[in-house]
């Protein structure tokens, strides 16, 4: 299900995230943990750069999904990393709506198959390849219905999918989307 965020909701969530970061810095400063403050600031810089790269990929629906996913109640904490610069132009592009729909469906199906209220973590690595873009989904947590995930991954799609690992604690898949 796709949530449409209005401007006030977007600003409210962004403000909340920044206030949390500032409070974390302030708390560590009050404890005189200067090295930890430096680490937090470095983490913020890396996170902000990744958000900027993602936002400039020319796949706005997909970017919005990843940028706002953790703002809603899910049993999965999502993070992402773009490995190298990706320039999706009119010559090299992927279909934003198809990518977003598949990813959203994958996240919904994964949420159905995991233990709720457990530490479930999904990392998405995005990397430019010669003929398209590779997405590596790496899940760590508790999968309670492996067969549900297996059936979903076996469904036909327009994307090449390769399962590297599927167990009760781990799911690693690679999805390749060719340039259109």
C-alpha positions in Angstrom: 0.0 0.0 0.0 1.4 3.4 -1.0 1.0 6.3 1.3 0.7 9.7 -0.2 2.6 12.2 2.1 1.5 15.8 2.2 3.9 18.6 2.7 3.2 19.0 6.4 3.6 15.3 7.1 6.9 15.2 5.2 8.2 18.3 7.1 7.0 16.9 10.4 8.8 13.5 9.9 12.0 15.3 8.7 11.9 17.6 11.7 11.4 14.7 14.1 14.4 12.8 12.6 16.6 15.9 12.9 15.5 16.6 16.4 16.4 13.0 17.4 19.8 13.4 15.9 20.4 16.7 17.6 19.3 15.3 21.0 21.7 12.4 20.5 24.5 14.8 19.9 23.5 17.0 22.8 23.2 14.0 25.2 26.7 12.8 24.2 28.1 16.3 24.6 26.7 16.5 28.1 28.4 13.2 28.9 31.6 14.6 27.4 31.7 11.9 24.8 33.3 14.0 22.1 34.5 11.0 20.0 30.9 9.6 19.9 29.7 13.1 18.9 32.2 13.0 16.0 31.0 9.6 15.0 27.3 10.6 15.0 28.1 13.7 12.9 30.1 11.5 10.4 27.1 9.1 10.3 24.8 12.0 9.5 27.1 13.2 6.7 27.2 9.7 5.1 23.4 9.3 5.5 22.7 12.7 3.9 25.0 12.0 1.0 23.2 8.7 0.4 19.9 10.5 0.5 21.1 13.0 -2.0 22.4 10.4 -4.4 19.2 8.4 -4.1 17.1 11.5 -4.7 19.1 12.3 -7.9 18.8 8.8 -9.5 15.8 9.8 -11.7 13.6 7.2 -10.0 11.5 9.4 -7.7 8.8 6.8 -6.7 11.5 4.3 -5.6 13.5 7.0 -3.8 10.4 8.2 -2.0 9.7 4.6 -0.9 13.1 4.1 0.6 13.3 7.6 2.1 10.0 7.3 3.9 9.8 3.6 4.7 11.0 3.8 8.2 8.5 6.6 9.0 5.7 4.1 9.1 5.1 1.1 11.4 6.8 -1.9 9.9 8.5 -4.9 11.4 11.5 -4.2 9.3 14.1 -1.5 9.7 15.3 -0.5 6.2 18.6 1.0 5.2 20.2 1.5 1.8 23.5 2.3 0.2 24.4 3.3 -3.4 27.8 1.9 -4.2 28.8 4.1 -7.1 27.4 7.0 -9.0 24.5 6.1 -11.1 23.4 8.4 -13.9 20.0 7.4 -15.1 19.4 9.5 -18.2 17.0 9.1 -21.1 19.5 6.7 -22.6 19.9 4.5 -19.5 16.9 4.2 -17.3 14.8 1.7 -15.4 11.1 1.8 -15.1 10.5 3.6 -11.8 6.9 2.4 -11.4 7.8 -1.3 -12.0 10.8 -1.1 -9.7 8.8 0.6 -7.0 5.8 -1.8 -7.3 8.1 -4.9 -7.1 10.0 -3.5 -4.2 6.9 -2.5 -2.3 5.3 -5.9 -2.9 8.5 -7.6 -1.8 8.5 -5.5 1.4 4.8 -6.4 2.1 5.4 -10.1 1.5 8.5 -10.1 3.7 6.6 -8.3 6.5 4.0 -11.1 6.3 6.6 -13.8 6.7 8.7 -12.5 9.6 8.4 -12.4 13.4 6.8 -9.0 14.3 8.4 -6.9 17.0 11.7 -8.6 16.5 14.9 -6.9 15.4 14.5 -7.4 11.6 16.8 -5.5 9.4 16.9 -5.1 5.6 19.8 -3.6 3.8 19.5 -2.7 0.1 22.7 -2.1 -1.9 22.2 -0.4 -5.2 25.0 -0.7 -7.8 25.4 0.3 -11.5 26.2 -2.5 -13.8 27.0 -2.5 -17.5 23.5 -3.3 -18.8 21.4 -2.2 -15.8 21.2 -1.7 -12.1 21.8 -4.4 -9.5 19.9 -4.4 -6.2 21.1 -6.6 -3.4 18.6 -7.2 -0.7 20.1 -8.6 2.5 17.7 -9.4 5.4 18.7 -10.4 8.9 16.0 -11.3 11.4 13.5 -14.1 12.0 11.6 -15.5 9.1 8.7 -17.5 10.3 7.3 -18.5 6.9 10.1 -19.4 4.5 7.7 -21.1 2.0 5.8 -17.8 1.6 9.0 -16.0 0.7 10.1 -18.8 -1.6 6.7 -18.8 -3.5 6.9 -15.0 -3.9 10.5 -15.1 -5.2 9.5 -17.9 -7.7 6.7 -15.7 -9.2 7.5 -14.6 -12.7 8.7 -11.0 -13.1 10.4 -8.7 -15.5 13.5 -8.8 -13.4 16.3 -11.3 -13.0 16.3 -12.6 -9.4 18.9 -14.8 -7.8 18.5 -16.1 -4.3 21.8 -16.4 -2.5 20.5 -17.4 0.9 17.1 -18.2 2.4 17.0 -19.5 6.0 15.1 -18.7 9.2 17.5 -15.9 10.0 18.7 -14.6 6.6 17.5 -13.8 3.1 19.9 -12.5 0.5 18.7 -11.9 -3.0 20.0 -10.1 -6.0 17.7 -8.4 -8.4 18.9 -7.1 -11.8 16.9 -4.5 -13.7 18.1 -4.0 -17.2 18.2 -0.5 -18.7 15.2 0.2 -20.9 
